[in-house]
């Protein structure tokens, strides 16, 4: 059995993005140059999946790096390996 919840509704996915937006209002994300970006929007991310444990994985549209929204609405930024480099620079205008 997969650890990921299949067949989420559009409404469930929208709620995931709303939660991410709330967190991003107060959390600055790291950049490749060791800086921090404020004012990041959930619109910069793609929804990837939702685990049965309540972790929501998002992928940044420019850097392709992942961040994970935990069930308690804290962010986990995984490091190490492709797509886990831990920075979220905006490339597109």
N, C-alpha and C positions, 0 to 999 in steps of 0.2 A: 504494500500500500504506500502511496506517495505521501510525503509530509505536507504537500501543498493542497489547498482547497480548490478543487476544480469548479468551473462553471459559476463564477461569481457574477451577480447581476450588475448592471450598469450603476444602479443605486448604491450597491455595496462598494464598488470601486470609487465612485464619487465621494463617499464618506471617507475612504482611505486618503484621497487627495485633500479633502477638507482638513483632516487631522494633520497631514504633513504641512499644509499651509499655516496652520496655527502654530506649529512648532518652529517653522522657519521664520516666523515673525520675531522670535526671541533668540534664535540661535544663528550665529554667523558660521558660514562654512569655510573650511580651509581651501587655499588656492595652491597652485603648483609652486609659487614663489614664496611660500611660507606665510603668506598674508591671510586675511580673513575677508570674506564677502558678506555684507549684510544686505538685507532686502531681497534675498533670493526667493523666488516663487516656485510653487509646486508645478507650475506650467513648464519648468525646465526639466521635468522628470517624466519618465515613462513608468507606468505600473508594470511590475514584472510578475509578482505572485504574492500570495497570502498564505502563511503557514497555519496549520491547525493550532499551533502554540500562540498564534496571534502576532507574529512578526510579519511586517509588510516590507517587501523588497521593491525599491525604486532604482532606476538607472538614469543617470544624467544624460540628456540628449547630446551635449557637446563632448564631454570627456569620456562618456560611456562608463564612468565609475559608479559603483553601487553605494547606496546608503540604505540602512534598515531602520524602520520605525518600530520600536519595541511596543509591547502591549501597554506599558505605562507612559507612552508618548515621549520617551527619550530616544535620541538618535544613536545608532551604532554605525560607525564608519569603518568598515573592514579594510585591513591593509594587507598587502602581499599578493603578488600575482596579477595577471591581467584582469582588468576591470575592478581591481581592489587597490587602487593607488592612493585613495584618500584625498583627492582634491577635486574641486568643482568650479573651474574657471568657465566663464561664459565666452564662447567663441563667436557665436552667431549674433548678428545685430538685433 
